[in-house]
Amino acid sequence: MEIEKRKVRMANFLEVMSRAAVFALNSKSWLQLVSIILYVWNSFSYDLTNPLELTETDSWKPLTVLAECSLYLLEYL
C-alpha cells in the first residue's frame, strides 16, 4: 500500500515541529512552546488529518514527543 504524499508531508512536518518543541523545552522558552503546539494543532485542523491516518508512517514518535512537551508545559504552568 502506497502512502499518500499528504501523509508523508505531515510526517515530515511533525518531525521538524517535535525537534523545535524539544529545543523550546530545553531553553525554557514557554511562549515559543505554546506557539509550536498551537501551530501543530492548527495544521491538523487545516489539513483535516487525524492521528489515526498517520499510523502508516512513523508519525507517532514526533506526536509522542509533542505530547510530552505539552505535558511539561502544563506542569510548568
Summary of the structure (lengths in Angstrom):
residues: 77
radius of gyration: 12.7
end to end distance: 43.4
largest distance: 43.4
contacts: 205
relative contact order: 0.21
helix: 82%
strand: 0%
